């Protein structure tokens, strides 16, 4: 069992979700995030004052999958989010020690679904 955490551009979310559905990955958590990386932000003027904006909007996806779904899920995220530009995002994969479905008490890979 693995936990896939991906940071992608907000405008890429729908395409990523469509690609995940094609890969038969339906369960995910999505949250708004802010961060900076190689893009380093940008400057803008507000009422004549120049401001540096170095935290950019991102979307964080968290997807718990069984081992046989790791590669299809990662490939789907890449396919949906890649534009070839700096700032497309990052994917992190963590091992999951245990998973428990609260409703039924199932554990392990059957609890992930």
Biopython code that builds the backbone (N, CA, C, O; Angstrom):
import numpy as np
from Bio.PDB.StructureBuilder import StructureBuilder

atoms = [
    (1, "UNK", "N", (0.846, -1.183, 0.000)),
    (1, "UNK", "CA", (0.000, 0.000, 0.000)),
    (1, "UNK", "C", (0.883, 1.234, 0.000)),
    (1, "UNK", "O", (1.895, 1.295, 0.698)),
    (2, "UNK", "N", (0.484, 2.210, -0.790)),
    (2, "UNK", "CA", (1.245, 3.445, -0.909)),
    (2, "UNK", "C", (0.315, 4.652, -0.834)),
    (2, "UNK", "O", (-0.865, 4.574, -1.177)),
    (3, "UNK", "N", (0.873, 5.759, -0.381)),
    (3, "UNK", "CA", (0.189, 7.036, -0.411)),
    (3, "UNK", "C", (0.892, 7.900, -1.446)),
    (3, "UNK", "O", (2.086, 8.178, -1.331)),
    (4, "UNK", "N", (0.146, 8.318, -2.450)),
    (4, "UNK", "CA", (0.683, 9.194, -3.492)),
    (4, "UNK", "C", (0.224, 10.605, -3.171)),
    (4, "UNK", "O", (-0.973, 10.870, -3.056)),
    (5, "UNK", "N", (1.184, 11.507, -3.028)),
    (5, "UNK", "CA", (0.887, 12.922, -2.798)),
    (5, "UNK", "C", (1.425, 13.678, -4.002)),
    (5, "UNK", "O", (2.615, 13.613, -4.309)),
    (6, "UNK", "N", (0.539, 14.395, -4.679)),
    (6, "UNK", "CA", (0.943, 15.134, -5.876)),
    (6, "UNK", "C", (0.531, 16.591, -5.742)),
    (6, "UNK", "O", (-0.568, 16.898, -5.280)),
    (7, "UNK", "N", (1.416, 17.477, -6.146)),
    (7, "UNK", "CA", (1.121, 18.906, -6.229)),
    (7, "UNK", "C", (1.068, 19.259, -7.708)),
    (7, "UNK", "O", (2.038, 19.041, -8.433)),
    (8, "UNK", "N", (-0.060, 19.805, -8.162)),
    (8, "UNK", "CA", (-0.223, 20.159, -9.570)),
    (8, "UNK", "C", (-0.819, 21.558, -9.677)),
    (8, "UNK", "O", (-1.307, 22.122, -8.697)),
    (9, "UNK", "N", (-0.768, 22.095, -10.877)),
    (9, "UNK", "CA", (-1.369, 23.402, -11.134)),
    (9, "UNK", "C", (-2.898, 23.293, -11.005)),
    (9, "UNK", "O", (-3.477, 22.292, -11.427)),
    (10, "UNK", "N", (-3.548, 24.297, -10.435)),
    (10, "UNK", "CA", (-5.009, 24.240, -10.282)),
    (10, "UNK", "C", (-5.756, 24.022, -11.598)),
    (10, "UNK", "O", (-6.758, 23.307, -11.628)),
    (11, "UNK", "N", (-5.280, 24.627, -12.678)),
    (11, "UNK", "CA", (-5.974, 24.484, -13.960)),
    (11, "UNK", "C", (-5.826, 23.084, -14.550)),
    (11, "UNK", "O", (-6.541, 22.734, -15.489)),
    (12, "UNK", "N", (-4.907, 22.276, -14.012)),
    (12, "UNK", "CA", (-4.695, 20.911, -14.513)),
    (12, "UNK", "C", (-5.530, 19.880, -13.758)),
    (12, "UNK", "O", (-5.529, 18.704, -14.123)),
    (13, "UNK", "N", (-6.236, 20.297, -12.722)),
    (13, "UNK", "CA", (-6.944, 19.340, -11.869)),
    (13, "UNK", "C", (-7.965, 18.503, -12.637)),
    (13, "UNK", "O", (-7.993, 17.283, -12.473)),
    (14, "UNK", "N", (-8.797, 19.117, -13.464)),
    (14, "UNK", "CA", (-9.811, 18.349, -14.182)),
    (14, "UNK", "C", (-9.190, 17.320, -15.108)),
    (14, "UNK", "O", (-9.672, 16.191, -15.188)),
    (15, "UNK", "N", (-8.139, 17.689, -15.801)),
    (15, "UNK", "CA", (-7.464, 16.745, -16.699)),
    (15, "UNK", "C", (-6.840, 15.600, -15.912)),
    (15, "UNK", "O", (-6.901, 14.447, -16.339)),
    (16, "UNK", "N", (-6.242, 15.908, -14.767)),
    (16, "UNK", "CA", (-5.654, 14.860, -13.919)),
    (16, "UNK", "C", (-6.743, 13.914, -13.428)),
    (16, "UNK", "O", (-6.563, 12.696, -13.459)),
    (17, "UNK", "N", (-7.870, 14.456, -12.975)),
    (17, "UNK", "CA", (-8.971, 13.603, -12.511)),
    (17, "UNK", "C", (-9.483, 12.701, -13.628)),
    (17, "UNK", "O", (-9.749, 11.523, -13.392)),
    (18, "UNK", "N", (-9.624, 13.229, -14.828)),
    (18, "UNK", "CA", (-10.079, 12.417, -15.956)),
    (18, "UNK", "C", (-9.099, 11.279, -16.249)),
    (18, "UNK", "O", (-9.514, 10.149, -16.506)),
    (19, "UNK", "N", (-7.819, 11.576, -16.209)),
    (19, "UNK", "CA", (-6.811, 10.539, -16.470)),
    (19, "UNK", "C", (-6.812, 9.489, -15.354)),
    (19, "UNK", "O", (-6.642, 8.300, -15.622)),
    (20, "UNK", "N", (-7.002, 9.923, -14.109)),
    (20, "UNK", "CA", (-7.078, 8.963, -13.003)),
    (20, "UNK", "C", (-8.296, 8.061, -13.152)),
    (20, "UNK", "O", (-8.208, 6.862, -12.891)),
    (21, "UNK", "N", (-9.428, 8.617, -13.567)),
    (21, "UNK", "CA", (-10.623, 7.805, -13.771)),
    (21, "UNK", "C", (-10.394, 6.774, -14.873)),
    (21, "UNK", "O", (-10.839, 5.632, -14.757)),
    (22, "UNK", "N", (-9.699, 7.172, -15.945)),
    (22, "UNK", "CA", (-9.376, 6.220, -17.014)),
    (22, "UNK", "C", (-8.501, 5.080, -16.495)),
    (22, "UNK", "O", (-8.583, 3.952, -16.980)),
    (23, "UNK", "N", (-7.654, 5.392, -15.491)),
    (23, "UNK", "CA", (-6.774, 4.385, -14.896)),
    (23, "UNK", "C", (-7.468, 3.624, -13.771)),
    (23, "UNK", "O", (-6.832, 2.845, -13.060)),
    (24, "UNK", "N", (-8.770, 3.848, -13.609)),
    (24, "UNK", "CA", (-9.590, 3.185, -12.593)),
    (24, "UNK", "C", (-9.173, 3.529, -11.165)),
    (24, "UNK", "O", (-9.273, 2.707, -10.254)),
    (25, "UNK", "N", (-8.701, 4.772, -10.994)),
    (25, "UNK", "CA", (-8.390, 5.301, -9.665)),
    (25, "UNK", "C", (-9.456, 6.357, -9.381)),
    (25, "UNK", "O", (-9.452, 7.433, -9.980)),
    (26, "UNK", "N", (-10.373, 6.037, -8.460)),
    (26, "UNK", "CA", (-11.533, 6.896, -8.239)),
    (26, "UNK", "C", (-11.494, 7.641, -6.908)),
    (26, "UNK", "O", (-12.177, 8.653, -6.752)),
    (27, "UNK", "N", (-10.714, 7.165, -5.955)),
    (27, "UNK", "CA", (-10.737, 7.736, -4.609)),
    (27, "UNK", "C", (-9.530, 8.629, -4.398)),
    (27, "UNK", "O", (-8.389, 8.218, -4.608)),
    (28, "UNK", "N", (-9.800, 9.860, -3.980)),
    (28, "UNK", "CA", (-8.706, 10.806, -3.749)),
    (28, "UNK", "C", (-9.187, 11.915, -2.838)),
    (28, "UNK", "O", (-10.388, 12.148, -2.710)),
    (29, "UNK", "N", (-8.258, 12.590, -2.214)),
    (29, "UNK", "CA", (-8.540, 13.803, -1.459)),
    (29, "UNK", "C", (-7.841, 14.946, -2.174)),
    (29, "UNK", "O", (-6.702, 14.811, -2.620)),
    (30, "UNK", "N", (-8.533, 16.068, -2.280)),
    (30, "UNK", "CA", (-7.981, 17.230, -2.977)),
    (30, "UNK", "C", (-8.071, 18.434, -2.044)),
    (30, "UNK", "O", (-9.132, 18.718, -1.489)),
    (31, "UNK", "N", (-6.953, 19.139, -1.876)),
    (31, "UNK", "CA", (-6.931, 20.357, -1.076)),
    (31, "UNK", "C", (-6.169, 21.443, -1.828)),
    (31, "UNK", "O", (-5.301, 21.159, -2.652)),
    (32, "UNK", "N", (-6.512, 22.682, -1.525)),
    (32, "UNK", "CA", (-5.771, 23.808, -2.081)),
    (32, "UNK", "C", (-4.498, 23.994, -1.259)),
    (32, "UNK", "O", (-4.510, 23.847, -0.037)),
    (33, "UNK", "N", (-3.419, 24.315, -1.932)),
    (33, "UNK", "CA", (-2.142, 24.523, -1.261)),
    (33, "UNK", "C", (-1.451, 25.725, -1.887)),
    (33, "UNK", "O", (-1.811, 26.174, -2.975)),
    (34, "UNK", "N", (-0.457, 26.232, -1.178)),
    (34, "UNK", "CA", (0.383, 27.293, -1.724)),
    (34, "UNK", "C", (1.827, 26.878, -1.522)),
    (34, "UNK", "O", (2.172, 26.273, -0.507)),
    (35, "UNK", "N", (2.664, 27.202, -2.485)),
    (35, "UNK", "CA", (4.062, 26.833, -2.354)),
    (35, "UNK", "C", (4.922, 27.531, -3.392)),
    (35, "UNK", "O", (4.430, 28.228, -4.279)),
    (36, "UNK", "N", (6.198, 27.325, -3.252)),
    (36, "UNK", "CA", (7.128, 27.882, -4.233)),
    (36, "UNK", "C", (8.214, 26.861, -4.489)),
    (36, "UNK", "O", (8.547, 26.044, -3.630)),
    (37, "UNK", "N", (8.741, 26.924, -5.655)),
    (37, "UNK", "CA", (9.807, 26.020, -6.057)),
    (37, "UNK", "C", (10.692, 26.745, -7.037)),
    (37, "UNK", "O", (11.153, 27.857, -6.779)),
    (38, "UNK", "N", (10.924, 26.108, -8.155)),
    (38, "UNK", "CA", (11.801, 26.672, -9.165)),
    (38, "UNK", "C", (11.210, 27.924, -9.814)),
    (38, "UNK", "O", (11.950, 28.751, -10.349)),
    (39, "UNK", "N", (9.885, 28.068, -9.771)),
    (39, "UNK", "CA", (9.244, 29.241, -10.363)),
    (39, "UNK", "C", (9.634, 30.527, -9.655)),
    (39, "UNK", "O", (9.748, 31.574, -10.292)),
    (40, "UNK", "N", (9.839, 30.462, -8.354)),
    (40, "UNK", "CA", (10.274, 31.589, -7.527)),
    (40, "UNK", "C", (9.275, 32.738, -7.448)),
    (40, "UNK", "O", (9.624, 33.796, -6.926)),
    (41, "UNK", "N", (8.068, 32.579, -7.936)),
    (41, "UNK", "CA", (7.054, 33.606, -7.792)),
    (41, "UNK", "C", (7.145, 34.693, -8.844)),
    (41, "UNK", "O", (7.769, 34.521, -9.891)),
    (42, "UNK", "N", (6.513, 35.813, -8.546)),
    (42, "UNK", "CA", (6.455, 36.936, -9.479)),
    (42, "UNK", "C", (6.222, 38.211, -8.682)),
    (42, "UNK", "O", (5.932, 38.155, -7.487)),
    (43, "UNK", "N", (6.348, 39.367, -9.343)),
    (43, "UNK", "CA", (6.074, 40.649, -8.690)),
    (43, "UNK", "C", (4.858, 41.286, -9.357)),
    (43, "UNK", "O", (4.638, 41.117, -10.556)),
    (44, "UNK", "N", (4.085, 42.008, -8.580)),
    (44, "UNK", "CA", (2.950, 42.745, -9.115)),
    (44, "UNK", "C", (2.822, 44.049, -8.365)),
    (44, "UNK", "O", (3.361, 44.205, -7.269)),
    (45, "UNK", "N", (2.105, 44.982, -8.959)),
    (45, "UNK", "CA", (1.892, 46.279, -8.315)),
    (45, "UNK", "C", (0.459, 46.369, -7.833)),
    (45, "UNK", "O", (-0.481, 46.022, -8.549)),
    (46, "UNK", "N", (0.308, 46.846, -6.598)),
    (46, "UNK", "CA", (-1.010, 47.057, -6.019)),
    (46, "UNK", "C", (-1.030, 48.461, -5.441)),
    (46, "UNK", "O", (-0.325, 48.756, -4.476)),
    (47, "UNK", "N", (-1.836, 49.319, -6.033)),
    (47, "UNK", "CA", (-1.936, 50.730, -5.613)),
    (47, "UNK", "C", (-0.574, 51.413, -5.584)),
    (47, "UNK", "O", (-0.252, 52.164, -4.662)),
    (48, "UNK", "N", (0.202, 51.138, -6.598)),
    (48, "UNK", "CA", (1.492, 51.788, -6.740)),
    (48, "UNK", "C", (2.628, 51.171, -5.937)),
    (48, "UNK", "O", (3.770, 51.619, -6.037)),
    (49, "UNK", "N", (2.332, 50.160, -5.152)),
    (49, "UNK", "CA", (3.360, 49.505, -4.346)),
    (49, "UNK", "C", (3.683, 48.156, -4.982)),
    (49, "UNK", "O", (2.797, 47.341, -5.240)),
    (50, "UNK", "N", (4.977, 47.944, -5.227)),
    (50, "UNK", "CA", (5.395, 46.678, -5.820)),
    (50, "UNK", "C", (5.470, 45.603, -4.744)),
    (50, "UNK", "O", (6.094, 45.795, -3.700)),
    (51, "UNK", "N", (4.823, 44.464, -5.015)),
    (51, "UNK", "CA", (4.802, 43.369, -4.050)),
    (51, "UNK", "C", (5.369, 42.113, -4.712)),
    (51, "UNK", "O", (5.122, 41.847, -5.889)),
    (52, "UNK", "N", (6.128, 41.356, -3.936)),
    (52, "UNK", "CA", (6.650, 40.099, -4.433)),
    (52, "UNK", "C", (5.742, 38.965, -3.943)),
    (52, "UNK", "O", (5.514, 38.811, -2.743)),
    (53, "UNK", "N", (5.238, 38.189, -4.880)),
    (53, "UNK", "CA", (4.384, 37.044, -4.560)),
    (53, "UNK", "C", (5.209, 35.793, -4.832)),
    (53, "UNK", "O", (5.448, 35.436, -5.985)),
    (54, "UNK", "N", (5.647, 35.123, -3.751)),
    (54, "UNK", "CA", (6.495, 33.947, -3.962)),
    (54, "UNK", "C", (5.804, 32.649, -3.569)),
    (54, "UNK", "O", (6.384, 31.576, -3.736)),
    (55, "UNK", "N", (4.590, 32.717, -3.056)),
    (55, "UNK", "CA", (3.812, 31.512, -2.804)),
    (55, "UNK", "C", (2.715, 31.437, -3.854)),
    (55, "UNK", "O", (1.823, 32.284, -3.903)),
    (56, "UNK", "N", (2.792, 30.414, -4.690)),
    (56, "UNK", "CA", (1.863, 30.274, -5.795)),
    (56, "UNK", "C", (0.808, 29.214, -5.480)),
    (56, "UNK", "O", (1.058, 28.284, -4.713)),
    (57, "UNK", "N", (-0.362, 29.363, -6.076)),
    (57, "UNK", "CA", (-1.455, 28.420, -5.830)),
    (57, "UNK", "C", (-1.156, 27.080, -6.492)),
    (57, "UNK", "O", (-0.729, 27.020, -7.645)),
    (58, "UNK", "N", (-1.387, 26.022, -5.748)),
    (58, "UNK", "CA", (-1.251, 24.651, -6.228)),
    (58, "UNK", "C", (-2.436, 23.854, -5.706)),
    (58, "UNK", "O", (-3.185, 24.328, -4.852)),
    (59, "UNK", "N", (-2.599, 22.660, -6.216)),
    (59, "UNK", "CA", (-3.595, 21.725, -5.717)),
    (59, "UNK", "C", (-2.845, 20.490, -5.237)),
    (59, "UNK", "O", (-1.958, 19.980, -5.922)),
    (60, "UNK", "N", (-3.215, 20.019, -4.052)),
    (60, "UNK", "CA", (-2.581, 18.827, -3.471)),
    (60, "UNK", "C", (-3.553, 17.658, -3.579)),
    (60, "UNK", "O", (-4.679, 17.725, -3.085)),
    (61, "UNK", "N", (-3.109, 16.595, -4.224)),
    (61, "UNK", "CA", (-3.889, 15.363, -4.334)),
    (61, "UNK", "C", (-3.262, 14.329, -3.418)),
    (61, "UNK", "O", (-2.042, 14.164, -3.399)),
    (62, "UNK", "N", (-4.096, 13.634, -2.660)),
    (62, "UNK", "CA", (-3.631, 12.516, -1.842)),
    (62, "UNK", "C", (-4.429, 11.294, -2.273)),
    (62, "UNK", "O", (-5.659, 11.294, -2.232)),
    (63, "UNK", "N", (-3.718, 10.258, -2.682)),
    (63, "UNK", "CA", (-4.362, 9.059, -3.201)),
    (63, "UNK", "C", (-3.718, 7.845, -2.546)),
    (63, "UNK", "O", (-2.523, 7.607, -2.717)),
    (64, "UNK", "N", (-4.500, 7.079, -1.799)),
    (64, "UNK", "CA", (-4.017, 5.835, -1.199)),
    (64, "UNK", "C", (-4.373, 4.695, -2.153)),
    (64, "UNK", "O", (-5.536, 4.527, -2.519)),
    (65, "UNK", "N", (-3.373, 3.917, -2.550)),
    (65, "UNK", "CA", (-3.596, 2.844, -3.515)),
    (65, "UNK", "C", (-2.871, 1.582, -3.078)),
    (65, "UNK", "O", (-1.907, 1.628, -2.314)),
    (66, "UNK", "N", (-3.358, 0.453, -3.582)),
    (66, "UNK", "CA", (-2.628, -0.796, -3.435)),
    (66, "UNK", "C", (-1.446, -0.773, -4.393)),
    (66, "UNK", "O", (-1.436, -0.007, -5.356)),
    (67, "UNK", "N", (-0.460, -1.607, -4.129)),
    (67, "UNK", "CA", (0.796, -1.568, -4.882)),
    (67, "UNK", "C", (0.611, -1.689, -6.394)),
    (67, "UNK", "O", (1.356, -1.066, -7.151)),
    (68, "UNK", "N", (-0.366, -2.479, -6.850)),
    (68, "UNK", "CA", (-0.532, -2.664, -8.292)),
    (68, "UNK", "C", (-1.151, -1.442, -8.983)),
    (68, "UNK", "O", (-1.217, -1.407, -10.212)),
    (69, "UNK", "N", (-1.605, -0.442, -8.220)),
    (69, "UNK", "CA", (-2.171, 0.773, -8.802)),
    (69, "UNK", "C", (-1.210, 1.963, -8.750)),
    (69, "UNK", "O", (-1.553, 3.048, -9.219)),
    (70, "UNK", "N", (-0.020, 1.777, -8.190)),
    (70, "UNK", "CA", (0.913, 2.904, -8.056)),
    (70, "UNK", "C", (1.329, 3.431, -9.420)),
    (70, "UNK", "O", (1.184, 4.624, -9.687)),
    (71, "UNK", "N", (1.840, 2.575, -10.281)),
    (71, "UNK", "CA", (2.320, 3.023, -11.595)),
    (71, "UNK", "C", (1.193, 3.605, -12.443)),
    (71, "UNK", "O", (1.381, 4.678, -13.017)),
    (72, "UNK", "N", (0.015, 2.947, -12.557)),
    (72, "UNK", "CA", (-1.057, 3.571, -13.345)),
    (72, "UNK", "C", (-1.487, 4.931, -12.800)),
    (72, "UNK", "O", (-1.781, 5.839, -13.578)),
    (73, "UNK", "N", (-1.528, 5.086, -11.476)),
    (73, "UNK", "CA", (-1.932, 6.363, -10.891)),
    (73, "UNK", "C", (-0.893, 7.441, -11.177)),
    (73, "UNK", "O", (-1.247, 8.557, -11.556)),
    (74, "UNK", "N", (0.377, 7.120, -11.001)),
    (74, "UNK", "CA", (1.449, 8.096, -11.260)),
    (74, "UNK", "C", (1.466, 8.487, -12.735)),
    (74, "UNK", "O", (1.583, 9.667, -13.065)),
    (75, "UNK", "N", (1.349, 7.495, -13.625)),
    (75, "UNK", "CA", (1.324, 7.793, -15.061)),
    (75, "UNK", "C", (0.149, 8.685, -15.422)),
    (75, "UNK", "O", (0.284, 9.575, -16.261)),
    (76, "UNK", "N", (-1.009, 8.458, -14.797)),
    (76, "UNK", "CA", (-2.194, 9.270, -15.067)),
    (76, "UNK", "C", (-1.991, 10.708, -14.598)),
    (76, "UNK", "O", (-2.370, 11.649, -15.296)),
    (77, "UNK", "N", (-1.397, 10.881, -13.423)),
    (77, "UNK", "CA", (-1.133, 12.235, -12.916)),
    (77, "UNK", "C", (-0.185, 12.973, -13.851)),
    (77, "UNK", "O", (-0.411, 14.136, -14.184)),
    (78, "UNK", "N", (0.867, 12.298, -14.269)),
    (78, "UNK", "CA", (1.833, 12.921, -15.179)),
    (78, "UNK", "C", (1.163, 13.294, -16.499)),
    (78, "UNK", "O", (1.361, 14.397, -17.009)),
    (79, "UNK", "N", (0.379, 12.384, -17.044)),
    (79, "UNK", "CA", (-0.282, 12.648, -18.325)),
    (79, "UNK", "C", (-1.230, 13.834, -18.231)),
    (79, "UNK", "O", (-1.311, 14.640, -19.159)),
    (80, "UNK", "N", (-1.947, 13.947, -17.118)),
    (80, "UNK", "CA", (-2.901, 15.038, -16.965)),
    (80, "UNK", "C", (-2.289, 16.373, -16.604)),
    (80, "UNK", "O", (-2.854, 17.418, -16.926)),
    (81, "UNK", "N", (-1.135, 16.360, -15.937)),
    (81, "UNK", "CA", (-0.560, 17.604, -15.415)),
    (81, "UNK", "C", (0.607, 18.160, -16.224)),
    (81, "UNK", "O", (0.954, 19.332, -16.074)),
    (82, "UNK", "N", (1.211, 17.352, -17.068)),
    (82, "UNK", "CA", (2.432, 17.796, -17.757)),
    (82, "UNK", "C", (2.131, 18.787, -18.872)),
    (82, "UNK", "O", (1.340, 18.518, -19.777)),
    (83, "UNK", "N", (2.783, 19.937, -18.781)),
    (83, "UNK", "CA", (2.728, 20.919, -19.864)),
    (83, "UNK", "C", (4.122, 21.147, -20.439)),
    (83, "UNK", "O", (4.273, 21.726, -21.515)),
    (84, "UNK", "N", (5.136, 20.689, -19.715)),
    (84, "UNK", "CA", (6.514, 20.896, -20.148)),
    (84, "UNK", "C", (7.121, 22.177, -19.615)),
    (84, "UNK", "O", (8.279, 22.483, -19.900)),
    (85, "UNK", "N", (6.356, 22.924, -18.850)),
    (85, "UNK", "CA", (6.829, 24.187, -18.290)),
    (85, "UNK", "C", (7.237, 24.001, -16.834)),
    (85, "UNK", "O", (6.818, 23.049, -16.175)),
    (86, "UNK", "N", (8.068, 24.931, -16.338)),
    (86, "UNK", "CA", (8.417, 24.929, -14.925)),
    (86, "UNK", "C", (7.140, 25.139, -14.124)),
    (86, "UNK", "O", (6.317, 25.985, -14.475)),
    (87, "UNK", "N", (6.969, 24.371, -13.046)),
    (87, "UNK", "CA", (5.804, 24.528, -12.192)),
    (87, "UNK", "C", (4.710, 23.496, -12.423)),
    (87, "UNK", "O", (3.630, 23.601, -11.841)),
    (88, "UNK", "N", (4.974, 22.499, -13.266)),
    (88, "UNK", "CA", (3.969, 21.452, -13.504)),
    (88, "UNK", "C", (3.636, 20.692, -12.230)),
    (88, "UNK", "O", (2.508, 20.226, -12.074)),
    (89, "UNK", "N", (4.583, 20.557, -11.324)),
    (89, "UNK", "CA", (4.284, 19.931, -10.048)),
    (89, "UNK", "C", (5.272, 18.856, -9.652)),
    (89, "UNK", "O", (6.300, 18.660, -10.300)),
    (90, "UNK", "N", (4.939, 18.158, -8.568)),
    (90, "UNK", "CA", (5.773, 17.089, -8.015)),
    (90, "UNK", "C", (4.871, 15.965, -7.548)),
    (90, "UNK", "O", (3.707, 16.183, -7.215)),
    (91, "UNK", "N", (5.425, 14.749, -7.527)),
    (91, "UNK", "CA", (4.725, 13.579, -7.007)),
    (91, "UNK", "C", (5.635, 12.921, -5.978)),
    (91, "UNK", "O", (6.820, 12.704, -6.228)),
    (92, "UNK", "N", (5.063, 12.604, -4.813)),
    (92, "UNK", "CA", (5.778, 11.907, -3.752)),
    (92, "UNK", "C", (5.031, 10.610, -3.456)),
    (92, "UNK", "O", (3.800, 10.586, -3.471)),
    (93, "UNK", "N", (5.766, 9.537, -3.188)),
    (93, "UNK", "CA", (5.151, 8.248, -2.887)),
    (93, "UNK", "C", (5.683, 7.766, -1.541)),
    (93, "UNK", "O", (6.890, 7.647, -1.335)),
    (94, "UNK", "N", (4.745, 7.492, -0.627)),
    (94, "UNK", "CA", (5.088, 7.056, 0.724)),
    (94, "UNK", "C", (4.505, 5.674, 0.988)),
    (94, "UNK", "O", (3.424, 5.355, 0.492)),
    (95, "UNK", "N", (5.205, 4.849, 1.762)),
    (95, "UNK", "CA", (4.603, 3.576, 2.168)),
    (95, "UNK", "C", (3.521, 3.825, 3.222)),
    (95, "UNK", "O", (3.627, 4.744, 4.034)),
    (96, "UNK", "N", (2.495, 3.003, 3.193)),
    (96, "UNK", "CA", (1.437, 3.065, 4.202)),
    (96, "UNK", "C", (1.602, 1.840, 5.092)),
    (96, "UNK", "O", (1.616, 0.708, 4.609)),
    (97, "UNK", "N", (1.726, 2.072, 6.374)),
    (97, "UNK", "CA", (1.896, 0.976, 7.321)),
    (97, "UNK", "C", (0.604, 0.204, 7.517)),
    (97, "UNK", "O", (0.616, -1.026, 7.552)),
    (98, "UNK", "N", (-0.520, 0.919, 7.645)),
    (98, "UNK", "CA", (-1.798, 0.250, 7.885)),
    (98, "UNK", "C", (-2.921, 1.149, 7.397)),
    (98, "UNK", "O", (-2.795, 2.373, 7.383)),
    (99, "UNK", "N", (-4.013, 0.527, 7.001)),
    (99, "UNK", "CA", (-5.219, 1.247, 6.590)),
    (99, "UNK", "C", (-6.407, 0.548, 7.232)),
    (99, "UNK", "O", (-6.494, -0.680, 7.215)),
    (100, "UNK", "N", (-7.318, 1.323, 7.794)),
    (100, "UNK", "CA", (-8.495, 0.765, 8.454)),
    (100, "UNK", "C", (-9.727, 1.509, 7.948)),
    (100, "UNK", "O", (-9.787, 2.736, 8.020)),
    (101, "UNK", "N", (-10.694, 0.780, 7.445)),
    (101, "UNK", "CA", (-11.962, 1.381, 7.043)),
    (101, "UNK", "C", (-12.839, 1.454, 8.291)),
    (101, "UNK", "O", (-13.173, 0.426, 8.881)),
    (102, "UNK", "N", (-13.203, 2.648, 8.684)),
    (102, "UNK", "CA", (-13.926, 2.863, 9.935)),
    (102, "UNK", "C", (-15.291, 2.174, 9.916)),
    (102, "UNK", "O", (-15.676, 1.545, 10.902)),
    (103, "UNK", "N", (-16.023, 2.285, 8.814)),
    (103, "UNK", "CA", (-17.385, 1.760, 8.746)),
    (103, "UNK", "C", (-17.438, 0.251, 8.995)),
    (103, "UNK", "O", (-18.295, -0.224, 9.741)),
    (104, "UNK", "N", (-16.519, -0.509, 8.369)),
    (104, "UNK", "CA", (-16.603, -1.969, 8.438)),
    (104, "UNK", "C", (-15.545, -2.604, 9.323)),
    (104, "UNK", "O", (-15.683, -3.761, 9.722)),
    (105, "UNK", "N", (-14.490, -1.859, 9.633)),
    (105, "UNK", "CA", (-13.383, -2.422, 10.408)),
    (105, "UNK", "C", (-12.387, -3.179, 9.554)),
    (105, "UNK", "O", (-11.435, -3.745, 10.090)),
    (106, "UNK", "N", (-12.575, -3.208, 8.226)),
    (106, "UNK", "CA", (-11.622, -3.877, 7.341)),
    (106, "UNK", "C", (-10.257, -3.219, 7.484)),
    (106, "UNK", "O", (-10.152, -2.023, 7.756)),
    (107, "UNK", "N", (-9.208, -4.026, 7.295)),
    (107, "UNK", "CA", (-7.850, -3.489, 7.385)),
    (107, "UNK", "C", (-7.062, -3.878, 6.148)),
    (107, "UNK", "O", (-7.472, -4.737, 5.368)),
    (108, "UNK", "N", (-5.925, -3.225, 5.992)),
    (108, "UNK", "CA", (-5.003, -3.552, 4.905)),
    (108, "UNK", "C", (-5.513, -3.161, 3.547)),
    (108, "UNK", "O", (-6.255, -2.188, 3.411)),
    (109, "UNK", "N", (-5.119, -3.917, 2.528)),
    (109, "UNK", "CA", (-5.421, -3.571, 1.150)),
    (109, "UNK", "C", (-6.914, -3.616, 0.838)),
    (109, "UNK", "O", (-7.369, -2.917, -0.068)),
    (110, "UNK", "N", (-7.680, -4.413, 1.559)),
    (110, "UNK", "CA", (-9.131, -4.429, 1.305)),
    (110, "UNK", "C", (-9.791, -3.142, 1.801)),
    (110, "UNK", "O", (-10.836, -2.745, 1.284)),
    (111, "UNK", "N", (-9.198, -2.496, 2.786)),
    (111, "UNK", "CA", (-9.759, -1.241, 3.297)),
    (111, "UNK", "C", (-9.547, -0.093, 2.324)),
    (111, "UNK", "O", (-10.351, 0.839, 2.282)),
    (112, "UNK", "N", (-8.475, -0.149, 1.540)),
    (112, "UNK", "CA", (-8.212, 0.916, 0.556)),
    (112, "UNK", "C", (-9.225, 0.829, -0.570)),
    (112, "UNK", "O", (-9.725, 1.855, -1.032)),
    (113, "UNK", "N", (-9.530, -0.361, -1.013)),
    (113, "UNK", "CA", (-10.563, -0.557, -2.031)),
    (113, "UNK", "C", (-10.075, -0.612, -3.419)),
    (113, "UNK", "O", (-10.868, -0.773, -4.347)),
]
sb = StructureBuilder()
sb.init_structure("model")
sb.init_model(0)
sb.init_chain("A")
sb.init_seg("    ")
for serial, (resi, resn, name, xyz) in enumerate(atoms, 1):
    if name == "N":
        sb.init_residue(resn, " ", resi, " ")
    sb.init_atom(name, np.array(xyz, "f"), 0.0, 1.0, " ", f" {name:<3s}", serial, name[0])
structure = sb.get_structure()
